[in-house]
Amino acid sequence: MQRILYIIQKEFRQILREKVFIGLIFGSPFIQIVILGFAITMDVKNVSLAVVDYDHSVYSRRLIDAFTVAGSFRFEGVLTSEKQVKIALDKGDIKLALIIPPHFERDLINGSHPKVQALVDGVDGNSAGVALAYVNQIAIKLQKEWLKNAGVTVSKIKEIHLTTIEPRMQYNASLESVNNIVPGILAVMLMIITSFLTGMSIVREREIGTLEQLMVTPIRSYELILGKVIPLLIVAFLLLNVGIIAAGLVFNVWMKGNIFALYLTAFFFSWSTLGVGVFASTITRTQQQAMFVAYFFMIFATLLSGFFIPIENMPKVIQGITYLNPLRYFMVIIREIFLKGTPLNLLWQETLAMALFGMGTFVFASLRFKKRIS
Amino acid sequence: MIAVEVKELTRRFGNFTAVKKVSFSVRKGEIFGFLGANGAGKTTTIRMLCGLLVPSSGQARVAGLDVYTEYEQIKKNIGYMSQRFSLYEDLTVRENIRFYGGVYGLSRAQIKERTEELLSFLKLHEQAHKLTASLPLGWKQRLALSTAMLHNPQIIFLDEPTSGVDPVSRKNFWLLIYQLASEGRTIFVTTHFMDEAEYCNRVSIMQDGVIAELDSPQELKKKYHASNMQSVFMNVVKRAQNEPDSF
């Protein structure tokens, strides 16, 4: 026990002596949150839009108005034919076109369901989908407005079954992806610090020869590993807190849930990533190699975590693989705690899976870390 | 009293046999030199004796302890220093001493006492708060040896401790070794400097994983009619090349 304390003391001395490192601890969460938070956005803004109006009626004009005032679209003008629409879409001048059929107003009033066509540039499938959802929302808003104007009472409107579904977003009411991205960044950041630095800090001692020196002392493997890992865990938690504050200050995304629930789950999560770092150090000789191994793990962990790509969209086999990914669980947990304030007792399955995985990885890696070469 | 006893010790790496059935013993208080070209098997042997490497076959006892089973016990009884000195350059002299003292399991009071002792002994009081990186190589080397001896071991393994150090520092280092030996400690040292071999009580010359010669420098010089260890060594190497089967 005493030996562990001496190693921790030594590690902190070395960390604090590295001015760059201190800057990194406090600066990097801010920089990452700002840059990634702004860059990684699934929100669709400024969709360039053109309209073909074959009806030229009050209602068709109201429809166009509704689109031009909505912030999500940038109105590029009125086109006269579908042919022009195709050309504009091909040239990339517009991403979305609305085609209002002739007799739109008349058909609407006498209830014969006129159809407005929306043409979307589907090259970026994600944005196209989101843009269409916006179109739907506006269409439904208009229908309700018109029903009211036609003298239908509010209670009656509720009874009328509008054919399109209206998505109602909870917990992320503004449907801003930054809310979703920011907790994800925190999770990834925690992973980077713990797996990267652990591997490098152990292998660095191998490079300069101090590891060999430590091997001939009576120190036990577990003492050495814990002594190396605990300081990094503390640094990672510091960073997590700085990140939480940065998220609040920069994006006004403040944590809804219990901070201690987050600490506890982050602690469990860290064991698996620390384990990866220790494992990387057992199969490598240089810091570059250790970095590469950790990097390799991190790419997969990030891609298969649901950070960018929803796990439900993945093929079944890949979905199965994601269950082996500790980040998958933590991604759910941190988003739930952050955005919904979900209490821990509703997240016990993820927490348990992550804790078991973490302990397993860490123990496995530590057992591989032998003082003696056979 | 035997400090180190080795019988037919062998270590293979895949198909390559780095150390072939090596046998020797080192008396307590002896300065035992291990000579040989790079790759002759010196470091492999020393690493097996320090419990860093498991032997492939053969027997070895260090301080009466078995290298196969009691290697953790061995570590409490030996000091080890390699050519890389193994100090933390970004820690100060005092911090290095304190850290290794803690790792060797000394109490806080012991560490304090030993630190002052060492600083006086090495005349490093003025540099105590300076980063180790700023020390001249010769001082680093003596500091490294001292930190490897914080737990007062009776057997000290030195793996090419003087490589890359200037002649004056080498001389000073050997004075330190003599002092330690006069205190009754056993010194096991590998080197490829032949002038250093003269300082040893006995030397063994390793060649391709086997011990080609083992005797005192005086006897070896007599045997090869040589005036210094350099020509003894050259003779041994030549003989080994002419009759490769004799070992």
Interface residues (C-beta under 8 A of the other chain):
Chain A: Q2 R3 L5 Y6 I7 Q9 K10 R13 Q14 R17 E18 I208 G209 T210 E212 Q213 L214 M215 V216 T217 P218 I219 K371 R372 I373 S374
Chain B: C50 G51 L52 L53 V54 Y71 E72 K75 K76 I78 Y80 M81 S82 R84 F85 S86 L87 Y88 E89 D90 L91 E95 R98 F99 Y100 G102 V103 Y104 G105 A148
